[in-house]
Amino acid sequence: EERSKDVVRRILESPSLLKVVHDMDGYSFEVLQRAVMPKHKLYDEGPDNPWPRMEPVVDVSVVAAYIRRTRPCAEKNNDKLSGLVFEYLRLELCLAEALSNFERRPLRLTQLHYALSLAWCPLLILRALCSFEIVGNEEIMLLSHRVGHPGSAGWTRPLRNLCFAPDASAAAAAEGDALGGIYAGAYAEDLWTGTSEEAEVWRRGLPRPDRSIRLAQVMQMTAAVHLPPDTQRCAQLGIAELFSRETAARDLAALYRAHRGHRNGHQAPDAY
């Protein structure tokens, strides 16, 4: 147990491995921290037994709010993962196993599929947004953060209260339009790499960030979880990889190939 959890902890704490999450808050991070602590260390609060930290982190719900010129906490935003999957990948995220018992072993294949989908979809969405130039490299760096470090307690509220609009009225207007266009575009089609007129219209219609705002200044609200310079240098390689159009196209092709195989009653042999 300790060896396997130590591997996960090293991944979480590695400054050169980018972690992509969706709507992570303080409670869910604490659950993750406890999950990777060996049982005999759970209640040892000594200085030689620090709790796991996590860096660098990019939250797709924050990136989506930045693109839509709203706030991550806006109630009218369609920023649930199922909504983002439908809007940006034109597919429905199956939630049938969302309330199932993940404590029982062995896990069903459908449970494994659900858990892996929750982990993979945010990365694919972010990769598409980056590689197709909806957001830029410097912007992703500014939106990256770290959690679990000394002085970073209470980071959830400042992160969710970020406003990516010039003023409150503009943010409210954008929040009212957050669902606009979500149903546009063919279902279960790769509109990112498609060459049809419909795909081109869909790409042109995607929301873009308001680059008149000073993102670095906005992110000062979350100064407690900013990446230090040494971590930024390590994170740059992982962030740069998000902008590979070739990788994004490959992953998107695999996704829709797997979907077609499932829809036709068989698993595509090289879907993953």
Secondary structure, 3 states (H helix, E strand, C coil): CHHHHHHHHHHHHCCCCCEEECCCCHHHHHHHHHHCCCHHHCCCCCCCCCCCCEEEEEEHHHHHHHHHCCCCCCCCCCCCHHHHHHHHHCCCCCCCCCCCCCCCCCCCHHHHHHHHHHHHHHHHHHHHHHHCCCCCHHHHHHHCEEECCCCCCCCHHHHHCCCCCCCHHHHHHHHHCCCCCCCCCCCCCCCCCCCCHHHHHHHHHCCCCCCCCCHHHHHHHHHHHCCCHHHHHHHHHHHHHCCCHHHHHHHHHHHHHHHHHHHCCCCCCCCC
